[in-house]
């Protein structure tokens, strides 16, 4: 009996004095998709911040609260500069770069420019371009995507809806090619998260060329049930996926 008490006491003492292993905290830089803005990721931000992660969700020039800067002269380089300069001016390092949809083009440019500041990259249902490809090369505009005075009027835009809402975007952001040559950029660990709308099979989804490029590069591929903006409906669950994905390693 005495020995049993000593064992129990020893276990309790060990638990009391053992250091608590804290969950690693990350700095997320979230880049929104075409026509959107940082506002679209506010709820995901809240869930990540509630777990003591640091979150930046910059808005690209001409979109969101920067809509007053909208111009047909805005290019993909403009948007890449938006993110690169924010990271540099905020003195951020070891970041987790996250981007949705069109932001795959922007992130590719950021990876090319400042790979030394990036810890992990997560493509969220995003475009995966090869070197020298533009957004239109990755995903051509559909016939109902009207280009008026150098601006794309996407069919999902609702001009009578109050702000915050999606807005028109410069056509040049879709036609400028991105560079992806930097060996350091290609060594970054990347996760590709593909959304699976209702009725979509993994096999069918895997036929997407962005998925195939991700697979060819040895990136970690994950799926998440829902449509292209499912993070709006399932922000808590999706935030957990973002956190877990930081530990993913490339297979090659």
Secondary structure by P-SEA (a helix, b strand, c coil): caaaaaaaaaaaaaaaaccccccbbbbbbcccccccccccaaaaaaaaaaabbbbbbbbccccccccccccccccaaaaaaaaaaaaaaacccccbbbbcccaaaaaaaaaacccccccccccccbbbbcccccccccccccccccccccccccccccccccccbbbbbbcccccbbbbcccccccccbbbbbbbbccccccccccccaaaaaaaaaccbbbbbccccccccccaaaaaaaaaaaccccccc
